[in-house]
């Protein structure tokens, strides 16, 4: 049972890291295109993680 919890934690950590990477990339793209509204929304979303 402990192993199952460890696996769930690893999966959860990996999922969170992937979401952060995707958000970071989207913020970079929004900055490159000068989309300030999207930048604000994505940065707010990043803070919620």
N, CA, C and O atoms as a GROMACS GRO file, in nm:
protein
  196
    1UNK      N    1   0.082  -0.119   0.000
    1UNK     CA    2   0.000   0.000   0.000
    1UNK      C    3   0.087   0.126   0.000
    1UNK      O    4   0.055   0.223  -0.068
    2UNK      N    5   0.194   0.123   0.074
    2UNK     CA    6   0.285   0.237   0.078
    2UNK      C    7   0.345   0.263  -0.060
    2UNK      O    8   0.364   0.378  -0.100
    3UNK      N    9   0.373   0.156  -0.132
    3UNK     CA   10   0.428   0.169  -0.267
    3UNK      C   11   0.327   0.238  -0.358
    3UNK      O   12   0.364   0.320  -0.442
    4UNK      N   13   0.200   0.205  -0.343
    4UNK     CA   14   0.096   0.267  -0.423
    4UNK      C   15   0.090   0.417  -0.396
    4UNK      O   16   0.077   0.496  -0.489
    5UNK      N   17   0.099   0.456  -0.271
    5UNK     CA   18   0.098   0.598  -0.237
    5UNK      C   19   0.220   0.669  -0.295
    5UNK      O   20   0.210   0.782  -0.342
    6UNK      N   21   0.333   0.602  -0.292
    6UNK     CA   22   0.455   0.660  -0.350
    6UNK      C   23   0.439   0.678  -0.500
    6UNK      O   24   0.482   0.779  -0.555
    7UNK      N   25   0.377   0.581  -0.566
    7UNK     CA   26   0.354   0.590  -0.710
    7UNK      C   27   0.259   0.705  -0.742
    7UNK      O   28   0.281   0.779  -0.838
    8UNK      N   29   0.154   0.720  -0.663
    8UNK     CA   30   0.058   0.828  -0.684
    8UNK      C   31   0.128   0.962  -0.666
    8UNK      O   32   0.104   1.056  -0.742
    9UNK      N   33   0.214   0.973  -0.565
    9UNK     CA   34   0.288   1.097  -0.541
    9UNK      C   35   0.379   1.128  -0.659
    9UNK      O   36   0.385   1.243  -0.704
   10UNK      N   37   0.450   1.028  -0.710
   10UNK     CA   38   0.540   1.049  -0.824
   10UNK      C   39   0.462   1.096  -0.946
   10UNK      O   40   0.503   1.188  -1.017
   11UNK      N   41   0.349   1.031  -0.970
   11UNK     CA   42   0.266   1.069  -1.085
   11UNK      C   43   0.215   1.211  -1.069
   11UNK      O   44   0.216   1.290  -1.163
   12UNK      N   45   0.170   1.244  -0.949
   12UNK     CA   46   0.120   1.378  -0.922
   12UNK      C   47   0.230   1.483  -0.940
   12UNK      O   48   0.207   1.588  -0.999
   13UNK      N   49   0.348   1.455  -0.890
   13UNK     CA   50   0.461   1.547  -0.905
   13UNK      C   51   0.498   1.565  -1.052
   13UNK      O   52   0.526   1.677  -1.096
   14UNK      N   53   0.499   1.456  -1.126
   14UNK     CA   54   0.530   1.463  -1.269
   14UNK      C   55   0.426   1.544  -1.343
   14UNK      O   56   0.459   1.626  -1.429
   15UNK      N   57   0.300   1.522  -1.310
   15UNK     CA   58   0.190   1.595  -1.374
   15UNK      C   59   0.203   1.745  -1.348
   15UNK      O   60   0.189   1.826  -1.440
   16UNK      N   61   0.229   1.780  -1.224
   16UNK     CA   62   0.244   1.922  -1.188
   16UNK      C   63   0.364   1.984  -1.263
   16UNK      O   64   0.355   2.096  -1.312
   17UNK      N   65   0.473   1.912  -1.270
   17UNK     CA   66   0.592   1.962  -1.340
   17UNK      C   67   0.562   1.984  -1.489
   17UNK      O   68   0.607   2.082  -1.548
   18UNK      N   69   0.488   1.892  -1.549
   18UNK     CA   70   0.451   1.907  -1.690
   18UNK      C   71   0.362   2.028  -1.712
   18UNK      O   72   0.380   2.101  -1.810
   19UNK      N   73   0.268   2.050  -1.623
   19UNK     CA   74   0.180   2.167  -1.634
   19UNK      C   75   0.262   2.295  -1.622
   19UNK      O   76   0.241   2.390  -1.697
   20UNK      N   77   0.356   2.297  -1.528
   20UNK     CA   78   0.440   2.416  -1.511
   20UNK      C   79   0.525   2.442  -1.636
   20UNK      O   80   0.540   2.557  -1.677
   21UNK      N   81   0.579   2.337  -1.695
   21UNK     CA   82   0.659   2.353  -1.817
   21UNK      C   83   0.574   2.409  -1.931
   21UNK      O   84   0.617   2.498  -2.004
   22UNK      N   85   0.453   2.355  -1.945
   22UNK     CA   86   0.364   2.403  -2.051
   22UNK      C   87   0.326   2.549  -2.028
   22UNK      O   88   0.326   2.629  -2.122
   23UNK      N   89   0.295   2.584  -1.905
   23UNK     CA   90   0.260   2.723  -1.875
   23UNK      C   91   0.378   2.816  -1.900
   23UNK      O   92   0.361   2.925  -1.955
   24UNK      N   93   0.497   2.773  -1.860
   24UNK     CA   94   0.616   2.855  -1.882
   24UNK      C   95   0.636   2.880  -2.032
   24UNK      O   96   0.666   2.992  -2.074
   25UNK      N   97   0.619   2.777  -2.111
   25UNK     CA   98   0.633   2.792  -2.256
   25UNK      C   99   0.526   2.886  -2.311
   25UNK      O  100   0.555   2.972  -2.394
   26UNK      N  101   0.404   2.870  -2.267
   26UNK     CA  102   0.296   2.956  -2.316
   26UNK      C  103   0.318   3.102  -2.277
   26UNK      O  104   0.287   3.193  -2.354
   27UNK      N  105   0.373   3.124  -2.157
   27UNK     CA  106   0.405   3.261  -2.115
   27UNK      C  107   0.514   3.319  -2.206
   27UNK      O  108   0.504   3.435  -2.247
   28UNK      N  109   0.616   3.240  -2.236
   28UNK     CA  110   0.723   3.287  -2.326
   28UNK      C  111   0.667   3.325  -2.462
   28UNK      O  112   0.705   3.428  -2.518
   29UNK      N  113   0.579   3.243  -2.515
   29UNK     CA  114   0.519   3.270  -2.646
   29UNK      C  115   0.433   3.397  -2.639
   29UNK      O  116   0.438   3.480  -2.729
   30UNK      N  117   0.355   3.410  -2.532
   30UNK     CA  118   0.271   3.529  -2.516
   30UNK      C  119   0.356   3.655  -2.505
   30UNK      O  120   0.321   3.759  -2.560
   31UNK      N  121   0.468   3.646  -2.433
   31UNK     CA  122   0.559   3.761  -2.422
   31UNK      C  123   0.618   3.797  -2.558
   31UNK      O  124   0.629   3.914  -2.593
   32UNK      N  125   0.656   3.695  -2.634
   32UNK     CA  126   0.716   3.718  -2.766
   32UNK      C  127   0.617   3.786  -2.860
   32UNK      O  128   0.656   3.864  -2.947
   33UNK      N  129   0.489   3.756  -2.842
   33UNK     CA  130   0.388   3.817  -2.930
   33UNK      C  131   0.330   3.945  -2.870
   33UNK      O  132   0.252   4.014  -2.935
   34UNK      N  133   0.370   3.976  -2.745
   34UNK     CA  134   0.325   4.100  -2.682
   34UNK      C  135   0.182   4.096  -2.633
   34UNK      O  136   0.119   4.200  -2.618
   35UNK      N  137   0.129   3.977  -2.607
   35UNK     CA  138  -0.009   3.962  -2.564
   35UNK      C  139  -0.018   3.976  -2.410
   35UNK      O  140  -0.010   3.877  -2.338
   36UNK      N  141  -0.033   4.098  -2.364
   36UNK     CA  142  -0.030   4.127  -2.220
   36UNK      C  143  -0.147   4.062  -2.145
   36UNK      O  144  -0.131   4.016  -2.032
   37UNK      N  145  -0.264   4.058  -2.207
   37UNK     CA  146  -0.379   3.996  -2.141
   37UNK      C  147  -0.355   3.848  -2.116
   37UNK      O  148  -0.382   3.798  -2.007
   38UNK      N  149  -0.303   3.780  -2.216
   38UNK     CA  150  -0.275   3.637  -2.201
   38UNK      C  151  -0.164   3.615  -2.098
   38UNK      O  152  -0.170   3.519  -2.021
   39UNK      N  153  -0.065   3.700  -2.098
   39UNK     CA  154   0.044   3.688  -2.000
   39UNK      C  155  -0.012   3.695  -1.858
   39UNK      O  156   0.023   3.613  -1.773
   40UNK      N  157  -0.100   3.792  -1.834
   40UNK     CA  158  -0.160   3.806  -1.700
   40UNK      C  159  -0.238   3.681  -1.661
   40UNK      O  160  -0.227   3.632  -1.548
   41UNK      N  161  -0.318   3.630  -1.754
   41UNK     CA  162  -0.399   3.512  -1.725
   41UNK      C  163  -0.309   3.392  -1.694
   41UNK      O  164  -0.334   3.319  -1.598
   42UNK      N  165  -0.207   3.372  -1.775
   42UNK     CA  166  -0.117   3.257  -1.755
   42UNK      C  167  -0.036   3.271  -1.627
   42UNK      O  168  -0.014   3.172  -1.557
   43UNK      N  169   0.008   3.392  -1.595
   43UNK     CA  170   0.082   3.412  -1.470
   43UNK      C  171  -0.007   3.388  -1.350
   43UNK      O  172   0.038   3.334  -1.249
   44UNK      N  173  -0.133   3.429  -1.359
   44UNK     CA  174  -0.228   3.400  -1.251
   44UNK      C  175  -0.248   3.250  -1.235
   44UNK      O  176  -0.256   3.199  -1.123
   45UNK      N  177  -0.258   3.181  -1.347
   45UNK     CA  178  -0.274   3.036  -1.344
   45UNK      C  179  -0.151   2.970  -1.280
   45UNK      O  180  -0.164   2.875  -1.203
   46UNK      N  181  -0.033   3.020  -1.313
   46UNK     CA  182   0.091   2.966  -1.257
   46UNK      C  183   0.093   2.982  -1.104
   46UNK      O  184   0.140   2.894  -1.032
   47UNK      N  185   0.043   3.095  -1.056
   47UNK     CA  186   0.040   3.120  -0.911
   47UNK      C  187  -0.050   3.021  -0.838
   47UNK      O  188  -0.030   2.993  -0.720
   48UNK      N  189  -0.151   2.970  -0.907
   48UNK     CA  190  -0.245   2.876  -0.845
   48UNK      C  191  -0.187   2.737  -0.828
   48UNK      O  192  -0.243   2.655  -0.755
   49UNK      N  193  -0.077   2.710  -0.893
   49UNK     CA  194  -0.018   2.576  -0.882
   49UNK      C  195   0.049   2.553  -0.751
   49UNK      O  196   0.103   2.445  -0.727
   0.00000   0.00000   0.00000
